Amino acid sequence: MWHLLSLFSKILEKNLTLNFCPISLVIIISKFESLINKHLISHLESHNLLSDHQYGFRSSCSTADLLSVITNRFYRALDKGGEVKAIALDISKAFDKVWHAGLLHKLSSYGVSGNIFKIIESFLSNRSIKVVLDGQHSSSYSVTSGVPQGSILGPILFLIYINDLPDILTSKVALFADDTTIYSCHDKKPTPSDCLQGVSELEKDLTSATAWGSQWLVNFNSDKTQFFSANRYRNNLDLPIFMNGNVLDESPTLHLLGLTLTSDLSWKPYIKSVAKLASAKVASLYRARHFLTLDSILYLYKSQIRPCMEYCCHIWGGSSNDALSLLDKVQKRIVNIVGPALAANLQPLSHRRNVASLSLFYKYYNGHCSKELASLVPSTKIHSRVTRHSIKSHPFSVTVPKCSKNSYSSSFFPRTSVLWNSLPSSCFPDSYNLQSFKSSINCYLALQSSSVFASLSVSPSNLFLPASKKSLLILVS
C-alpha cells in the first residue's frame, strides 16, 4: 500500500461525509517525484501541449492573470453597449474522479513514454484506502481513480486529464485547475436573434462538457453551477439556459476565484465585505493587545490582514474613493494601535495598489503570461512626429484604450496604461527583470508622494489620507 488517506472536513458540518476530502500521506520519495514532475512539465511546456486557457498550477500563471482576462473582456463589452454571459461549472470532487486508465491514455497521447510513463503508471497502480478514526479502522479498498492529493505529481496529472476540455468548447473558456468558466461577450446590444443564438451556443457547450464528463467519468454538478449575466440596458430578453435538463438559475453575482462580480461590475460590495472582515480581525488584535507586543501586532497585520485587503487589487483598484477609503480606515486603526513611530514605514494602500498594478502590467507587456492575456495588452505607441510629449515619453509607452464609460476607464488596463506612460525611462531595466522594475517604481512613486506632501506642507508621518486625496499622488510627475 503506497499511502494512507487522512480525511478532514472543509466546513463545520462533520456529520456529512460529502464534506470530507482525502489527503494522501505518501512515502518519502519527494525528491524522486520532483524530478519526474520537472521532466513532465518540461515536456508539456516545450511542446506547447497545455491549454493556453489553463492558469492553475503553471509557472507565470495565477488567479490574477485569469481574472485580468475575464474582467477586461467584460468591461470592454459593456463599454460598447453589449452584454456578457458567464457560466461557472462545478466538477464534483474533481481530483478524486480522475480515472487512472483514462489518465494513462492521455499521457500516452501527449507523447509521454518509456521509463517516465512506467513510473507514473506504477505511481497510480495498486493503491488502497482505509479510514482510521479513534484507533479503529475500516477494511482496505482498492483505488482506481483520483490523483493523490498532497503529492507533487498530483497537480500536473490533473491538468493533463482536463487539458482537452477547452478544445471541445466554442465559447470563451477560462480554467484554474478544476474551476471552469465558459462565457460569451457581445460588443453591441444583441438583437433577439443574437440572444437566441448566444443561448444556443452556451447550451451546446454545456452539452459538450457533460458529454466529455460522461466519457472521462467526470460529473458536472448543475445544482452548484453559477449562471451570471451583465448588461447596461433595460428590457433585455431573458432566455433560460438548460443544463442536464435543469434550468440554471441566474445569479446577480458571480463568485470567481475569491472575487465577487456584480451585474453592474461594481466592486463596492466586494470591498465592503473585505473591509468588514479585516476590521473584525483588527478588533481581535486590539482585544489581545495586552498579550502581544506592538511589533507582533504589526507583523500579524502585514502578514495576515493586509494581504486579504490587497488580493487582486489591480482588478478593483480603480473603484470609487468612498469604497477604497473603507480599507484606509482599517489601516488607520492599526496605526492607532501600534503608534505612528512603529508604523512610519507602513506604505499607504493606494501606493501598494499602484505598485502591484504596474508590476503585473510590466509582466504582461513583456509576454510573461498566456497568449490570450498578452493579446489584451495595449499596443506600443508609435509617434508619427516629434513633439514635446513624444520626447518626454519612454520607449515602452502604450496606446491608452478608448473608453466611453468611467467603469471601463477605471479598470485595470486603461487605468494602469495612464500610470505606465507617466513613468520615467529610468524605471525600466535594460532587460526583463521584474524585481528590479518593482523596486524602481516603488522608489519613484514614494518620491512622488513625498514631493506632493512637501508642496502641501503635510507632515510625512501622516501618510494615511482619504483615498480621494491620495489619488492625487499618482498624477503628479
Secondary structure per residue as TSV (DSSP state, phi and psi in degrees):
chain	resnum	aa	ss	phi	psi
A	1	M	-	360.0	121.3
A	2	W	-	-69.6	-37.3
A	3	H	-	-155.7	165.5
A	4	L	E	-114.4	146.8
A	5	L	E	-104.4	127.1
A	6	S	E	-102.6	135.8
A	7	L	E	-105.9	140.3
A	8	F	E	-140.1	152.2
A	9	S	E	-92.4	131.0
A	10	K	S	-77.8	-21.5
A	11	I	S	-133.8	-177.2
A	12	L	S	-82.4	-11.9
A	13	E	-	-79.4	83.2
A	14	K	T	-77.5	-9.3
A	15	N	T	-79.2	-14.1
A	16	L	-	-96.1	115.1
A	17	T	G	-65.9	-24.8
A	18	L	G	-67.0	-16.6
A	19	N	G	-86.9	3.4
A	20	F	E	-100.7	143.5
A	21	C	E	-125.6	131.5
A	22	P	E	-79.3	138.9
A	23	I	E	-123.7	130.0
A	24	S	E	-82.2	134.5
A	25	L	E	-104.1	88.1
A	26	V	-	-81.0	160.4
A	27	I	-	-73.0	165.0
A	28	I	S	-80.5	83.8
A	29	I	-	-132.5	31.0
A	30	S	H	-59.5	-38.1
A	31	K	H	-65.0	-42.9
A	32	F	H	-64.8	-44.4
A	33	E	H	-63.6	-36.5
A	34	S	H	-63.6	-37.9
A	35	L	H	-65.8	-42.0
A	36	I	H	-63.1	-43.1
A	37	N	H	-61.9	-43.7
A	38	K	H	-62.8	-42.9
A	39	H	H	-64.5	-41.6
A	40	L	H	-65.6	-45.3
A	41	I	H	-64.4	-42.1
A	42	S	H	-59.5	-42.3
A	43	H	H	-63.9	-44.8
A	44	L	H	-69.1	-42.2
A	45	E	H	-71.5	-41.7
A	46	S	H	-65.4	-27.1
A	47	H	T	-102.4	9.4
A	48	N	T	51.8	46.2
A	49	L	-	-88.7	-24.8
A	50	L	S	-80.3	142.2
A	51	S	-	-61.2	138.0
A	52	D	T	-67.8	-15.3
A	53	H	T	-90.6	-0.2
A	54	Q	B	-96.0	121.9
A	55	Y	-	-113.5	-1.1
A	56	G	T	-92.3	140.7
A	57	F	T	57.0	34.0
A	58	R	-	-127.1	146.6
A	59	S	T	-64.1	138.9
A	60	S	T	65.5	20.2
A	61	C	-	-129.1	148.7
A	62	S	-	-158.1	173.9
A	63	T	H	-62.1	-33.1
A	64	A	H	-61.0	-38.1
A	65	D	H	-66.9	-47.9
A	66	L	H	-60.7	-44.2
A	67	L	H	-68.1	-30.1
A	68	S	H	-63.8	-41.6
A	69	V	H	-64.7	-52.8
A	70	I	H	-65.3	-49.3
A	71	T	H	-65.7	-36.2
A	72	N	H	-64.4	-41.5
A	73	R	H	-68.4	-36.2
A	74	F	H	-63.8	-51.0
A	75	Y	H	-61.1	-41.7
A	76	R	H	-66.3	-39.5
A	77	A	H	-64.8	-45.5
A	78	L	H	-68.7	-30.9
A	79	D	H	-65.6	-27.8
A	80	K	T	-93.5	9.8
A	81	G	T	84.0	14.6
A	82	G	-	-94.5	-155.0
A	83	E	E	-146.8	162.6
A	84	V	E	-130.6	147.9
A	85	K	E	-132.2	136.5
A	86	A	E	-137.9	143.6
A	87	I	E	-129.5	116.7
A	88	A	E	-95.1	109.8
A	89	L	E	-80.1	149.4
A	90	D	-	-118.5	119.9
A	91	I	B	-98.5	120.3
A	92	S	T	-69.2	119.9
A	93	K	T	45.9	57.9
A	94	A	G	-55.9	-50.5
A	95	F	G	-69.1	-24.2
A	96	D	G	-85.6	-10.7
A	97	K	G	-102.6	7.7
A	98	V	-	-68.9	113.9
A	99	W	B	-74.9	118.8
A	100	H	H	-59.5	-45.2
A	101	A	H	-62.4	-40.9
A	102	G	H	-67.0	-39.6
A	103	L	H	-63.5	-43.4
A	104	L	H	-64.5	-35.6
A	105	H	H	-63.0	-42.7
A	106	K	H	-70.5	-37.6
A	107	L	H	-58.5	-44.1
A	108	S	H	-64.0	-40.4
A	109	S	H	-68.5	-23.4
A	110	Y	T	-91.4	11.7
A	111	G	T	87.6	11.6
A	112	V	-	-83.1	119.9
A	113	S	-	-147.9	-172.9
A	114	G	H	66.3	-146.5
A	115	N	H	-64.9	-35.5
A	116	I	H	-60.6	-45.2
A	117	F	H	-62.8	-42.9
A	118	K	H	-64.6	-38.6
A	119	I	H	-65.6	-43.5
A	120	I	H	-65.9	-39.6
A	121	E	H	-61.1	-41.4
A	122	S	H	-68.1	-36.0
A	123	F	H	-61.2	-33.8
A	124	L	H	-91.3	-23.6
A	125	S	S	-85.0	161.4
A	126	N	S	55.7	37.6
A	127	R	E	-93.7	151.1
A	128	S	E	-140.9	164.5
A	129	I	E	-138.2	144.1
A	130	K	-	-150.7	157.2
A	131	V	-	-105.6	130.5
A	132	V	E	-118.5	126.2
A	133	L	E	-145.3	121.0
A	134	D	T	53.4	42.4
A	135	G	T	82.4	-8.3
A	136	Q	E	-101.6	148.6
A	137	H	E	-139.1	152.5
A	138	S	-	-86.0	178.7
A	139	S	-	-71.8	160.8
A	140	S	-	-86.1	141.5
A	141	Y	E	-127.6	142.0
A	142	S	E	-71.8	148.0
A	143	V	E	-115.8	121.0
A	144	T	-	-115.4	5.1
A	145	S	B	-145.8	160.8
A	146	G	-	97.2	137.9
A	147	V	-	-93.3	140.9
A	148	P	-	-63.1	109.5
A	149	Q	T	-74.1	132.3
A	150	G	T	103.5	-8.9
A	151	S	S	-92.5	163.9
A	152	I	S	-74.9	-37.0
A	153	L	S	-77.6	-20.6
A	154	G	H	-51.9	-51.4
A	155	P	H	-60.4	-47.5
A	156	I	H	-68.7	-32.9
A	157	L	H	-65.6	-36.9
A	158	F	H	-68.5	-40.5
A	159	L	H	-60.0	-39.1
A	160	I	H	-64.2	-39.3
A	161	Y	H	-67.3	-35.7
A	162	I	H	-98.5	1.6
A	163	N	T	-62.3	-32.5
A	164	D	T	-87.3	-2.6
A	165	L	G	-59.1	-46.9
A	166	P	G	-61.2	-23.5
A	167	D	G	-67.4	-23.3
A	168	I	G	-96.6	0.6
A	169	L	-	-104.0	139.9
A	170	T	-	-94.6	-25.6
A	171	S	S	-76.5	169.0
A	172	K	E	-67.3	147.0
A	173	V	E	-142.0	145.7
A	174	A	E	-138.1	132.2
A	175	L	E	-126.4	138.3
A	176	F	E	-126.5	95.5
A	177	A	T	59.5	-115.2
A	178	D	T	-91.5	-9.6
A	179	D	E	-74.6	108.0
A	180	T	E	-115.1	126.0
A	181	T	E	-124.8	122.6
A	182	I	E	-107.3	141.7
A	183	Y	E	-154.2	159.4
A	184	S	E	-131.7	144.5
A	185	C	E	-128.8	125.1
A	186	H	E	-108.8	128.2
A	187	D	S	-84.9	4.4
A	188	K	S	-148.7	164.6
A	189	K	-	-62.6	119.7
A	190	P	-	-73.4	144.6
A	191	T	-	-77.4	166.2
A	192	P	H	-52.9	-36.2
A	193	S	H	-66.6	-39.9
A	194	D	H	-63.5	-40.1
A	195	C	H	-62.0	-44.8
A	196	L	H	-62.2	-41.9
A	197	Q	H	-67.2	-40.2
A	198	G	H	-63.0	-44.6
A	199	V	H	-64.8	-40.2
A	200	S	H	-62.0	-40.0
A	201	E	H	-68.3	-39.6
A	202	L	H	-65.2	-43.4
A	203	E	H	-64.4	-35.9
A	204	K	H	-63.3	-41.0
A	205	D	H	-67.4	-37.5
A	206	L	H	-64.0	-40.2
A	207	T	H	-64.1	-41.8
A	208	S	H	-64.5	-40.0
A	209	A	H	-66.0	-43.6
A	210	T	H	-68.3	-34.0
A	211	A	H	-67.4	-39.9
A	212	W	H	-61.5	-41.6
A	213	G	H	-62.6	-40.0
A	214	S	H	-65.3	-37.9
A	215	Q	H	-67.9	-36.6
A	216	W	T	-109.8	18.6
A	217	L	T	59.1	41.4
A	218	V	-	-115.7	133.9
A	219	N	-	-107.0	122.0
A	220	F	B	-92.8	123.7
A	221	N	-	-91.2	106.2
A	222	S	G	-68.5	-25.3
A	223	D	G	-67.8	-29.9
A	224	K	G	-102.9	3.9
A	225	T	-	-77.8	133.8
A	226	Q	E	-97.6	136.2
A	227	F	E	-118.9	128.4
A	228	F	E	-139.1	141.3
A	229	S	E	-141.0	154.4
A	230	A	E	-146.0	136.9
A	231	N	E	-159.0	172.5
A	232	R	S	-122.0	28.9
A	233	Y	-	-129.6	160.3
A	234	R	S	-95.6	165.7
A	235	N	S	54.8	41.3
A	236	N	-	-76.7	155.6
A	237	L	-	-85.2	109.0
A	238	D	-	-92.0	111.4
A	239	L	-	-110.5	137.3
A	240	P	-	-70.1	149.5
A	241	I	-	-118.1	128.8
A	242	F	E	-104.2	144.5
A	243	M	E	-141.8	122.7
A	244	N	T	54.6	34.3
A	245	G	T	82.4	-2.3
A	246	N	E	-107.8	142.7
A	247	V	E	-78.7	129.9
A	248	L	-	-80.7	122.0
A	249	D	-	-72.4	130.0
A	250	E	E	-76.9	132.0
A	251	S	E	-104.1	142.1
A	252	P	S	-72.8	-11.9
A	253	T	E	-132.3	159.7
A	254	L	E	-127.5	114.8
A	255	H	E	-89.0	112.4
A	256	L	E	-135.0	108.7
A	257	L	T	51.9	43.3
A	258	G	T	93.7	-12.2
A	259	L	E	-105.6	156.2
A	260	T	E	-121.0	112.0
A	261	L	E	-91.3	140.0
A	262	T	E	-107.2	166.3
A	263	S	T	-64.9	-23.1
A	264	D	T	-100.0	8.2
A	265	L	-	56.0	36.4
A	266	S	-	-94.5	139.2
A	267	W	-	-99.8	2.8
A	268	K	H	-61.1	-46.1
A	269	P	H	-59.9	-39.8
A	270	Y	H	-64.7	-46.7
A	271	I	H	-63.2	-38.2
A	272	K	H	-60.3	-44.3
A	273	S	H	-66.5	-39.0
A	274	V	H	-66.1	-43.9
A	275	A	H	-64.2	-38.0
A	276	K	H	-64.8	-44.3
A	277	L	H	-66.8	-41.6
A	278	A	H	-65.5	-38.4
A	279	S	H	-63.3	-38.6
A	280	A	H	-65.4	-36.5
A	281	K	H	-68.5	-39.6
A	282	V	H	-64.1	-38.4
A	283	A	H	-61.5	-37.4
A	284	S	H	-64.5	-40.9
A	285	L	H	-63.9	-37.2
A	286	Y	H	-65.1	-40.6
A	287	R	H	-69.0	-26.7
A	288	A	T	-98.1	11.7
A	289	R	T	-61.9	-26.3
A	290	H	T	-76.1	-14.1
A	291	F	T	-106.5	-3.1
A	292	L	S	-125.6	149.8
A	293	T	-	-77.6	160.5
A	294	L	H	-63.6	-36.4
A	295	D	H	-62.2	-39.1
A	296	S	H	-66.3	-40.5
A	297	I	H	-61.9	-45.0
A	298	L	H	-64.7	-40.3
A	299	Y	H	-63.2	-43.8
A	300	L	H	-63.8	-36.9
A	301	Y	I	-64.2	-46.7
A	302	K	I	-70.5	-27.5
A	303	S	I	-98.9	-26.1
A	304	Q	I	-117.9	-27.8
A	305	I	I	-104.6	-51.1
A	306	R	H	-59.8	-40.4
A	307	P	H	-57.4	-34.0
A	308	C	H	-68.1	-29.9
A	309	M	H	-83.7	-4.9
A	310	E	S	-121.0	5.7
A	311	Y	T	-61.9	121.7
A	312	C	T	51.1	40.5
A	313	C	H	-67.2	-18.2
A	314	H	H	-66.3	-23.9
A	315	I	H	-75.3	-44.8
A	316	W	H	-110.2	10.0
A	317	G	T	-66.2	-15.0
A	318	G	T	-95.3	15.9
A	319	S	S	-66.2	173.3
A	320	S	-	-63.1	152.4
A	321	N	H	-61.7	-33.3
A	322	D	H	-61.3	-39.9
A	323	A	H	-72.6	-47.4
A	324	L	H	-66.3	-28.5
A	325	S	H	-65.6	-22.4
A	326	L	H	-63.1	-36.6
A	327	L	H	-73.1	-36.4
A	328	D	H	-61.3	-36.0
A	329	K	H	-66.1	-34.3
A	330	V	H	-64.5	-45.2
A	331	Q	H	-67.3	-35.2
A	332	K	H	-62.7	-34.5
A	333	R	H	-64.8	-37.8
A	334	I	H	-65.0	-41.2
A	335	V	H	-61.0	-39.8
A	336	N	H	-66.3	-30.4
A	337	I	H	-76.7	-48.2
A	338	V	H	-88.9	-17.4
A	339	G	-	95.5	149.0
A	340	P	T	-64.6	-29.0
A	341	A	T	-65.6	-47.4
A	342	L	T	-70.3	-29.9
A	343	A	T	-93.9	12.8
A	344	A	T	-61.2	-33.4
A	345	N	T	-93.8	10.5
A	346	L	-	-81.4	110.4
A	347	Q	-	-72.3	147.2
A	348	P	-	-58.7	145.2
A	349	L	H	-62.9	-34.0
A	350	S	H	-63.0	-39.1
A	351	H	H	-63.4	-45.5
A	352	R	H	-65.6	-35.5
A	353	R	H	-66.0	-38.8
A	354	N	H	-66.0	-41.4
A	355	V	H	-63.8	-43.1
A	356	A	H	-63.9	-43.5
A	357	S	H	-64.0	-45.6
A	358	L	H	-66.3	-36.6
A	359	S	H	-64.3	-42.5
A	360	L	H	-67.3	-40.5
A	361	F	H	-60.1	-42.5
A	362	Y	H	-61.5	-42.8
A	363	K	H	-63.0	-45.9
A	364	Y	H	-68.6	-40.4
A	365	Y	H	-59.2	-35.8
A	366	N	T	-90.5	8.6
A	367	G	T	78.0	16.2
A	368	H	-	-88.7	63.5
A	369	C	S	-166.1	-175.5
A	370	S	-	-68.3	160.6
A	371	K	H	-64.6	-39.5
A	372	E	H	-68.3	-32.7
A	373	L	H	-72.4	-41.1
A	374	A	H	-61.4	-31.6
A	375	S	T	-71.1	-17.3
A	376	L	T	-88.8	-12.4
A	377	V	S	-67.0	131.3
A	378	P	-	-54.3	143.8
A	379	S	-	-70.7	154.7
A	380	T	B	-65.1	136.1
A	381	K	-	-75.9	131.1
A	382	I	-	-110.2	119.2
A	383	H	-	-87.6	120.6
A	384	S	S	-75.2	-23.1
A	385	R	S	-149.1	162.0
A	386	V	-	-82.1	123.3
A	387	T	-	-134.3	171.3
A	388	R	H	-60.2	-36.8
A	389	H	H	-67.5	-42.7
A	390	S	H	-68.0	-32.1
A	391	I	H	-67.4	-39.3
A	392	K	H	-75.2	-22.9
A	393	S	S	-73.0	146.4
A	394	H	-	-83.1	160.0
A	395	P	T	-68.1	-6.3
A	396	F	T	-103.9	11.7
A	397	S	-	-60.2	146.1
A	398	V	B	-118.8	162.3
A	399	T	-	-81.7	118.2
A	400	V	-	-69.1	127.9
A	401	P	-	-57.7	141.3
A	402	K	-	-75.6	132.1
A	403	C	-	-127.2	135.3
A	404	S	S	-92.7	-26.8
A	405	K	S	-125.9	153.0
A	406	N	H	-63.0	-32.0
A	407	S	H	-61.4	-39.6
A	408	Y	H	-75.5	-40.6
A	409	S	H	-65.4	-25.0
A	410	S	T	-93.0	1.3
A	411	S	S	-78.7	176.1
A	412	F	H	-56.9	-60.6
A	413	F	H	-65.5	-49.8
A	414	P	H	-62.7	-43.7
A	415	R	H	-65.9	-45.3
A	416	T	H	-73.0	-26.8
A	417	S	H	-60.0	-41.4
A	418	V	H	-63.8	-45.7
A	419	L	H	-65.9	-39.9
A	420	W	H	-59.4	-45.6
A	421	N	H	-67.6	-21.4
A	422	S	T	-84.0	-7.9
A	423	L	S	-73.0	149.2
A	424	P	-	-79.3	159.1
A	425	S	G	-61.2	-27.1
A	426	S	G	-65.1	-16.2
A	427	C	G	-76.8	-16.6
A	428	F	S	-99.1	121.8
A	429	P	-	-66.5	161.4
A	430	D	S	-64.8	-34.9
A	431	S	S	-131.1	169.7
A	432	Y	-	-60.0	119.5
A	433	N	-	-153.0	96.2
A	434	L	H	-62.5	-42.7
A	435	Q	H	-65.4	-40.2
A	436	S	H	-64.5	-43.4
A	437	F	H	-63.5	-44.5
A	438	K	H	-61.8	-41.5
A	439	S	H	-64.4	-40.1
A	440	S	H	-65.9	-46.7
A	441	I	H	-71.1	-29.9
A	442	N	H	-61.6	-46.5
A	443	C	H	-67.1	-43.0
A	444	Y	H	-63.2	-48.1
A	445	L	H	-66.7	-34.3
A	446	A	H	-65.7	-40.6
A	447	L	H	-65.6	-38.8
A	448	Q	H	-61.7	-40.4
A	449	S	H	-63.7	-43.4
A	450	S	H	-62.5	-38.2
A	451	S	H	-64.8	-40.2
A	452	V	H	-66.4	-44.4
A	453	F	H	-60.8	-39.8
A	454	A	H	-66.5	-40.8
A	455	S	H	-69.2	-26.2
A	456	L	T	-94.0	1.2
A	457	S	T	57.3	43.6
A	458	V	-	-101.3	139.0
A	459	S	-	-63.0	128.8
A	460	P	T	-58.4	-25.2
A	461	S	T	-73.8	-18.1
A	462	N	-	-97.5	77.5
A	463	L	-	-92.2	-0.7
A	464	F	-	-103.3	69.6
A	465	L	-	-82.7	162.3
A	466	P	-	-59.2	153.6
A	467	A	H	-59.6	-32.2
A	468	S	H	-63.1	-33.8
A	469	K	H	-83.5	-34.7
A	470	K	H	-70.0	-24.0
A	471	S	T	-65.3	-19.4
A	472	L	T	-67.2	-26.7
A	473	L	G	-63.7	-36.1
A	474	I	G	-82.8	-6.8
A	475	L	G	-99.2	-10.2
A	476	V	-	-97.3	128.6
A	477	S	-	-133.0	360.0
